[in-house]
Amino acid sequence: MLAVFARSASFLFLVCSYAASFQTFLLAANVPLPQSRIEDRTGNPELPAKKIPKSPKRTVWNLDGGVFFSTDGHLQNGSCFRLSGEMTAPDFFNGLRRIDTSDGVTYTLHNKVVTEYPPQLQVILHLLDFPCTTELRDSAVRPPLTREIMSSLSLNFFWKQGIAMRPVESSKRIAASARPLAPYSTDAAAELAPRFEWNYIFTIASEGVALTNDLVLIIQDQDRKVVARVAARL
């Protein structure tokens, strides 16, 4: 009986020594020891970790100073011009922000949500006598914009929502001027036709108009042909 117990004790000692030596070998070899796992025996399955919702993509547009636009125009007689301008309003655009997210578009003015234009807007236009192309190979002589040509053109304003367009209820020209442009060659100034930059200021009735509307400008000649079209978009 004692002999059996002694053998058992010797065998247990050898097993424990082997286990300790194997653990020491694993530590020396930087092999991670197996982790114990505590099972939940209450019958409630382990709840999955909650996913943190991703914040929507957000783009902020600074509209300080107003909305700027430009385009090129071509007349049937060969004259060309560059039309540029600005849509603005006192104390409205400074601080105005457009915020684009996956949920839609929001406009804020000094951190307050706004949805409509102010009662009146101001549109400033610069119409510059401009080359039809910048290629030097184009040597065709084009007629300059004269007062007679400018007086034959008509300007119309429209509100555009999606693909629907409607005329602006009221607009008024409050200023107009023409500034002569310096010729590209001072030596040939006497032989060149004078060219001008034409400047205009208009007021536009905009009370109750949603900010999602674009202001579209269309210039037509005396034959009702569109010679230039541009939109001021928020």
ChimeraX attribute file (.defattr): number of C-alpha atoms within 10 A of each C-alpha:
attribute: neighborCount
match mode: 1-to-1
recipient: residues
	/A:1	6
	/A:2	7
	/A:3	8
	/A:4	9
	/A:5	10
	/A:6	11
	/A:7	12
	/A:8	12
	/A:9	12
	/A:10	12
	/A:11	12
	/A:12	12
	/A:13	12
	/A:14	12
	/A:15	12
	/A:16	12
	/A:17	12
	/A:18	12
	/A:19	12
	/A:20	12
	/A:21	12
	/A:22	12
	/A:23	14
	/A:24	12
	/A:25	12
	/A:26	13
	/A:27	12
	/A:28	9
	/A:29	9
	/A:30	9
	/A:31	10
	/A:32	8
	/A:33	9
	/A:34	6
	/A:35	6
	/A:36	6
	/A:37	6
	/A:38	6
	/A:39	8
	/A:40	9
	/A:41	7
	/A:42	6
	/A:43	6
	/A:44	7
	/A:45	9
	/A:46	8
	/A:47	6
	/A:48	6
	/A:49	6
	/A:50	6
	/A:51	6
	/A:52	6
	/A:53	6
	/A:54	6
	/A:55	8
	/A:56	10
	/A:57	9
	/A:58	12
	/A:59	11
	/A:60	13
	/A:61	12
	/A:62	15
	/A:63	19
	/A:64	14
	/A:65	17
	/A:66	19
	/A:67	18
	/A:68	17
	/A:69	14
	/A:70	16
	/A:71	14
	/A:72	18
	/A:73	20
	/A:74	16
	/A:75	18
	/A:76	10
	/A:77	10
	/A:78	13
	/A:79	19
	/A:80	22
	/A:81	22
	/A:82	18
	/A:83	22
	/A:84	17
	/A:85	20
	/A:86	18
	/A:87	23
	/A:88	21
	/A:89	19
	/A:90	12
	/A:91	12
	/A:92	17
	/A:93	19
	/A:94	16
	/A:95	14
	/A:96	22
	/A:97	22
	/A:98	18
	/A:99	15
	/A:100	16
	/A:101	14
	/A:102	10
	/A:103	9
	/A:104	8
	/A:105	13
	/A:106	16
	/A:107	22
	/A:108	14
	/A:109	17
	/A:110	12
	/A:111	10
	/A:112	9
	/A:113	13
	/A:114	16
	/A:115	14
	/A:116	15
	/A:117	19
	/A:118	19
	/A:119	12
	/A:120	15
	/A:121	18
	/A:122	21
	/A:123	22
	/A:124	18
	/A:125	19
	/A:126	19
	/A:127	22
	/A:128	23
	/A:129	23
	/A:130	20
	/A:131	17
	/A:132	17
	/A:133	9
	/A:134	8
	/A:135	8
	/A:136	6
	/A:137	7
	/A:138	10
	/A:139	7
	/A:140	8
	/A:141	9
	/A:142	12
	/A:143	14
	/A:144	20
	/A:145	23
	/A:146	14
	/A:147	11
	/A:148	8
	/A:149	14
	/A:150	12
	/A:151	10
	/A:152	11
	/A:153	17
	/A:154	14
	/A:155	12
	/A:156	13
	/A:157	19
	/A:158	18
	/A:159	22
	/A:160	18
	/A:161	14
	/A:162	9
	/A:163	5
	/A:164	9
	/A:165	15
	/A:166	11
	/A:167	12
	/A:168	16
	/A:169	12
	/A:170	11
	/A:171	17
	/A:172	12
	/A:173	13
	/A:174	10
	/A:175	11
	/A:176	12
	/A:177	11
	/A:178	15
	/A:179	11
	/A:180	12
	/A:181	12
	/A:182	11
	/A:183	14
	/A:184	9
	/A:185	10
	/A:186	10
	/A:187	9
	/A:188	9
	/A:189	12
	/A:190	10
	/A:191	9
	/A:192	13
	/A:193	11
	/A:194	15
	/A:195	19
	/A:196	19
	/A:197	18
	/A:198	19
	/A:199	18
	/A:200	16
	/A:201	18
	/A:202	16
	/A:203	19
	/A:204	19
	/A:205	17
	/A:206	21
	/A:207	13
	/A:208	11
	/A:209	15
	/A:210	15
	/A:211	19
	/A:212	18
	/A:213	19
	/A:214	19
	/A:215	23
	/A:216	19
	/A:217	15
	/A:218	15
	/A:219	17
	/A:220	17
	/A:221	18
	/A:222	11
	/A:223	9
	/A:224	10
	/A:225	12
	/A:226	17
	/A:227	18
	/A:228	19
	/A:229	17
	/A:230	19
	/A:231	19
	/A:232	19
	/A:233	15
	/A:234	18
